[in-house]
Amino acid sequence: MKNILFIGGAGFIGSNLISPFLNDSGYRIFVFETPLSDISRLSIYKDKIKLIRGFLSNFDLLQTVIVEHKIDKIVHLVSTLIPGSSYEDYKREYENVIFPTVKLMGLCAERDIEFVYFSSGGTVYGDDSTGKFKESDTLAPISYYGLSKQIIENSILFENRIKNLDYLIIRPSNPFGPGQNLNSGQGLIAVAIGKILSNEPLVIWGDGNTVRDYMYIDDLSDSFFNLIESNVKNDIINIGSGFGYSINDIIVQLKNIVEEDVKVVYEKSRIVDVSNMVLDISKLHSYVKVKHTPIKYGVKQFYEYIKTIITNAQ
């Protein structure tokens, strides 16, 4: 039986990644979250996971958890930044996330624990491609969020070279679906649904022609579980849909689905937003069978899920 520790596992992505592992008797799941984090997404798992509260910077606590529970694999999902974060936010990320993460890598190397890191396929490549980004492409992030991800990726590769750290770097595209916060300001589809349901205008930075690779969250969870099951390691892998849709395309999808009016306001574009981001997922296909939910069905399922929650709450 494998013992997996998800650091930051109570968030939107982490709470969904955990699900397929709980359906397999070969895994014990542990979640490490800060005392300040919302853990409501984990309530559906009840006694199936063990939750530990603490800060990533508390190395002694983390080390105790890892040793006492004989952790075999760590999945790191922590970031306090978003693409629009400032330099001051970035400085705090260095102290609270980047430095503690590098220290944790050293412990993993010493104890022969695989370190799995969720980077960002949407921001680490930058804005230099009109095609699909491959894992071998040069990284050139244009936001502090993407830069922080690149720094941690480079640290992982460094620890692998000097200490033989086993690793897996995942570069997801733009996941969306159940569990995503409608009011966080991040994630176009979730934010759009939130604005529609609250009868507020959706603010779009630019002309709406920015292209992204959107992926239904169940597809991300399924691909990740299959990679772990296949024991894929010491590699960097894009996980996305492989298809690109503009913001305006998504708005059209929403207008075809929702019952409410869709109000849109276009503002001046931001320098931190890449114009085109679609992932090449050939390597992912070479490792595992990939499930793909077409965008119109994914958006419809997400919207109906939110409407059901609202109806049940009334």
C-alpha positions as CSV (number, residue, x, y, z in Angstrom):
1,M,0.0,0.0,0.0
2,K,1.3,3.5,-1.0
3,N,1.1,6.4,1.4
4,I,0.6,9.7,-0.5
5,L,0.8,13.1,1.1
6,F,-1.1,15.9,-0.8
7,I,0.3,19.3,0.3
8,G,-2.4,21.8,-0.5
9,G,-4.9,19.0,-1.1
10,A,-8.0,20.9,0.0
11,G,-8.0,23.2,-2.9
12,F,-10.0,22.9,-6.1
13,I,-7.5,20.8,-8.0
14,G,-6.2,18.8,-5.0
15,S,-9.6,17.8,-3.7
16,N,-10.5,16.5,-7.2
17,L,-7.1,14.7,-7.6
18,I,-7.7,12.7,-4.4
19,S,-10.9,11.1,-5.5
20,P,-9.7,8.3,-7.8
21,F,-7.1,7.3,-5.3
22,L,-9.8,6.7,-2.6
23,N,-11.5,4.3,-5.0
24,D,-8.4,2.2,-5.1
25,S,-7.5,0.1,-2.0
26,G,-3.8,0.4,-2.8
27,Y,-3.5,3.9,-1.4
28,R,-3.7,5.8,1.9
29,I,-4.2,9.5,1.5
30,F,-2.9,12.2,3.7
31,V,-3.6,15.9,3.2
32,F,-1.5,18.8,4.6
33,E,-3.2,22.1,4.8
34,T,-2.6,25.4,6.5
35,P,-4.9,26.3,9.5
36,L,-6.2,29.2,7.4
37,S,-7.4,27.1,4.5
38,D,-11.0,26.2,3.7
39,I,-11.3,22.5,4.0
40,S,-15.0,22.2,3.1
41,R,-14.2,20.4,-0.2
42,L,-12.8,17.5,1.8
43,S,-16.0,16.9,3.7
44,I,-17.2,14.4,1.1
45,Y,-14.3,12.1,2.0
46,K,-15.1,12.0,5.8
47,D,-12.9,9.4,7.4
48,K,-11.2,8.2,4.2
49,I,-8.3,10.6,4.5
50,K,-6.1,11.9,7.3
51,L,-5.9,15.7,7.5
52,I,-3.0,17.5,9.1
53,R,-3.1,21.3,9.7
54,G,0.1,23.3,9.5
55,F,2.3,25.7,7.5
56,L,4.6,24.6,4.7
57,S,7.3,26.6,6.5
58,N,7.0,24.4,9.6
59,F,9.7,21.9,8.4
60,D,9.8,20.0,11.7
61,L,6.1,19.3,11.6
62,L,6.3,18.2,7.9
63,Q,9.2,15.9,8.7
64,T,7.3,14.3,11.6
65,V,4.3,13.7,9.4
66,I,6.4,12.2,6.6
67,V,8.4,9.9,9.0
68,E,5.5,8.8,11.2
69,H,3.1,8.0,8.3
70,K,5.9,6.5,6.2
71,I,5.0,8.7,3.2
72,D,6.1,7.2,-0.2
73,K,5.1,10.1,-2.4
74,I,4.4,13.8,-2.0
75,V,2.1,15.8,-4.3
76,H,2.9,19.5,-4.0
77,L,0.0,21.8,-5.0
78,V,0.8,24.9,-3.0
79,S,0.9,28.4,-4.4
80,T,-0.3,31.7,-3.0
81,L,-0.1,33.5,-6.3
82,I,-2.3,34.0,-9.3
83,P,-1.2,35.3,-12.8
84,G,-2.0,38.9,-11.8
85,S,0.0,38.8,-8.5
86,S,2.4,41.7,-7.7
87,Y,6.1,41.8,-6.9
88,E,5.2,42.1,-3.2
89,D,3.1,38.9,-3.4
90,Y,6.1,37.2,-5.2
91,K,8.5,38.1,-2.3
92,R,6.1,36.6,0.2
93,E,5.8,33.5,-2.0
94,Y,9.6,33.1,-1.9
95,E,9.6,33.0,1.9
96,N,6.4,31.0,2.5
97,V,6.5,28.6,-0.4
98,I,9.6,28.5,-2.5
99,F,12.3,28.2,0.2
100,P,10.3,25.7,2.3
101,T,9.7,23.6,-0.8
102,V,13.3,23.4,-1.7
103,K,14.1,22.3,1.8
104,L,11.4,19.6,1.5
105,M,12.9,18.3,-1.7
106,G,16.1,17.6,0.2
107,L,14.3,15.5,2.7
108,C,12.5,13.6,-0.1
109,A,15.8,12.8,-1.7
110,E,17.3,11.6,1.6
111,R,14.3,9.3,2.3
112,D,13.8,8.1,-1.3
113,I,10.4,9.8,-1.5
114,E,9.1,10.8,-4.9
115,F,8.3,14.5,-5.3
116,V,5.4,15.3,-7.6
117,Y,5.0,19.0,-8.4
118,F,2.0,20.7,-10.0
119,S,3.5,23.5,-12.1
120,S,1.5,25.6,-14.6
121,G,1.2,24.8,-18.3
122,G,-0.7,28.0,-18.7
123,T,2.1,30.4,-17.5
124,V,5.6,28.8,-17.5
125,Y,6.0,28.8,-21.3
126,G,5.3,32.5,-21.8
127,D,3.9,34.1,-25.0
128,D,6.2,32.9,-27.8
129,S,4.2,30.3,-29.6
130,T,1.4,30.3,-32.2
131,G,1.2,26.5,-32.0
132,K,1.1,24.1,-29.2
133,F,3.6,24.2,-26.4
134,K,5.8,21.1,-25.9
135,E,7.5,20.1,-22.6
136,S,10.9,20.7,-24.3
137,D,10.1,24.3,-25.3
138,T,12.0,27.1,-23.6
139,L,10.3,28.5,-20.5
140,A,9.7,32.3,-20.6
141,P,7.0,33.2,-18.1
142,I,5.7,36.8,-18.1
143,S,4.0,36.8,-14.7
144,Y,5.4,36.3,-11.2
145,Y,3.1,33.3,-10.8
146,G,4.7,31.6,-13.8
147,L,8.2,32.7,-12.6
148,S,7.7,31.1,-9.2
149,K,6.6,27.8,-10.9
150,Q,9.7,27.9,-13.1
151,I,12.0,28.5,-10.1
152,I,10.6,25.4,-8.3
153,E,10.8,23.3,-11.4
154,N,14.5,24.3,-11.8
155,S,15.1,23.4,-8.1
156,I,13.6,20.0,-8.7
157,L,15.8,19.3,-11.6
158,F,18.8,20.5,-9.6
159,E,18.0,18.2,-6.7
160,N,17.6,15.3,-9.2
161,R,21.1,16.0,-10.6
162,I,22.9,16.3,-7.3
163,K,20.8,14.0,-5.0
164,N,19.0,11.7,-7.3
165,L,15.6,13.1,-6.3
166,D,12.8,11.1,-8.0
167,Y,10.3,13.6,-9.3
168,L,7.3,14.1,-11.6
169,I,6.5,17.6,-12.9
170,I,2.9,18.1,-14.1
171,R,2.1,21.2,-16.2
172,P,-1.7,21.4,-16.3
173,S,-3.6,23.7,-18.6
174,N,-6.7,25.5,-17.4
175,P,-8.9,23.1,-15.4
176,F,-12.5,23.9,-14.6
177,G,-15.4,22.2,-13.0
178,P,-17.1,21.2,-9.7
179,G,-15.3,22.5,-6.6
180,Q,-13.9,25.6,-8.3
181,N,-14.5,29.0,-6.6
182,L,-16.8,31.2,-8.6
183,N,-15.6,34.4,-6.8
184,S,-11.8,34.0,-6.7
185,G,-11.1,36.1,-9.8
186,Q,-9.2,33.1,-11.4
187,G,-10.6,30.6,-13.9
188,L,-12.6,32.2,-16.7
189,I,-15.4,29.6,-16.8
190,A,-16.0,29.6,-13.1
191,V,-15.8,33.4,-12.8
192,A,-18.2,33.7,-15.8
193,I,-20.8,31.4,-14.3
194,G,-20.5,33.3,-11.0
195,K,-21.1,36.6,-12.7
196,I,-24.0,35.3,-14.7
197,L,-25.8,33.8,-11.7
198,S,-25.3,37.1,-9.7
199,N,-26.4,39.2,-12.7
200,E,-23.1,41.0,-12.9
201,P,-21.1,41.8,-16.0
202,L,-18.1,39.6,-16.8
203,V,-14.9,41.8,-17.2
204,I,-12.7,40.6,-20.0
205,W,-9.1,41.9,-20.3
206,G,-8.5,42.6,-24.0
207,D,-10.7,41.9,-27.0
208,G,-11.7,38.3,-26.0
209,N,-9.5,36.7,-28.7
210,T,-7.0,35.3,-26.1
211,V,-6.8,31.5,-26.5
212,R,-6.5,29.0,-23.7
213,D,-6.5,25.2,-23.3
214,Y,-9.5,24.4,-21.1
215,M,-9.8,21.0,-19.5
216,Y,-12.6,19.5,-17.4
217,I,-11.3,18.7,-13.9
218,D,-12.3,15.0,-14.1
219,D,-10.0,14.6,-17.1
220,L,-7.1,16.0,-15.2
221,S,-7.8,13.7,-12.2
222,D,-8.1,10.7,-14.4
223,S,-4.9,11.4,-16.3
224,F,-2.9,12.1,-13.1
225,F,-4.1,8.9,-11.4
226,N,-3.1,6.8,-14.5
227,L,0.3,8.4,-14.5
228,I,0.9,7.5,-10.9
229,E,-0.5,4.0,-11.4
230,S,1.9,3.6,-14.3
231,N,4.8,4.7,-12.1
232,V,5.8,7.4,-14.5
233,K,8.7,9.4,-12.9
234,N,11.6,11.7,-13.6
235,D,9.8,13.5,-16.4
236,I,7.8,16.6,-17.2
237,I,4.3,16.1,-18.6
238,N,1.7,18.5,-20.0
239,I,-1.9,17.6,-19.1
240,G,-4.5,19.5,-21.1
241,S,-7.1,19.0,-23.7
242,G,-4.8,19.9,-26.6
243,F,-7.6,22.2,-28.0
244,G,-7.6,26.0,-27.9
245,Y,-10.6,28.2,-27.4
246,S,-10.8,32.0,-27.2
247,I,-12.6,33.8,-24.4
248,N,-15.2,34.8,-26.9
249,D,-15.7,31.1,-27.8
250,I,-16.3,30.4,-24.2
251,I,-18.8,33.2,-23.9
252,V,-20.7,31.8,-26.9
253,Q,-20.7,28.3,-25.2
254,L,-22.2,29.9,-22.1
255,K,-24.8,31.8,-24.0
256,N,-26.0,28.6,-25.6
257,I,-26.3,26.9,-22.2
258,V,-27.4,29.3,-19.4
259,E,-30.8,30.5,-18.7
260,E,-29.7,34.0,-17.6
261,D,-28.4,36.9,-19.6
262,V,-24.6,37.1,-20.2
263,K,-23.2,40.6,-19.7
264,V,-19.7,41.3,-20.9
265,V,-17.5,44.3,-20.5
266,Y,-14.1,44.5,-22.3
267,E,-11.2,46.3,-20.7
268,K,-7.6,47.1,-21.7
269,S,-5.5,43.9,-21.9
270,R,-2.9,43.1,-19.2
271,I,0.8,42.5,-19.8
272,V,0.7,39.4,-17.6
273,D,-1.8,37.5,-19.8
274,V,-0.4,35.4,-22.6
275,S,-2.2,35.6,-26.0
276,N,-2.1,32.0,-26.9
277,M,-1.7,28.9,-24.8
278,V,-2.5,25.4,-26.0
279,L,-0.6,22.4,-24.8
280,D,0.9,19.6,-26.9
281,I,-0.1,16.4,-25.0
282,S,1.6,13.9,-27.2
283,K,3.9,12.8,-24.3
284,L,0.8,12.3,-22.0
285,H,-0.8,10.1,-24.7
286,S,2.4,8.0,-25.0
287,Y,2.2,7.1,-21.3
288,V,-1.5,6.7,-20.5
289,K,-5.0,6.5,-22.0
290,V,-6.4,10.0,-21.9
291,K,-10.1,10.9,-21.3
292,H,-11.3,14.1,-23.0
293,T,-14.6,15.8,-22.2
294,P,-15.6,18.1,-25.1
295,I,-15.8,21.8,-24.0
296,K,-19.5,22.2,-24.5
297,Y,-20.3,19.2,-22.3
298,G,-17.9,20.2,-19.7
299,V,-19.2,23.7,-19.4
300,K,-22.8,22.4,-19.4
301,Q,-22.0,19.8,-16.6
302,F,-20.3,22.5,-14.5
303,Y,-23.2,25.0,-14.9
304,E,-25.8,22.4,-14.1
305,Y,-23.8,21.3,-11.0
306,I,-23.8,24.9,-9.7
307,K,-27.5,25.3,-10.4
308,T,-28.2,22.1,-8.5
309,I,-26.3,23.3,-5.5
310,I,-28.1,26.6,-5.5
311,T,-31.5,24.9,-5.8
312,N,-30.7,22.5,-3.0
313,A,-29.6,25.4,-0.8
314,Q,-32.9,27.2,-1.2
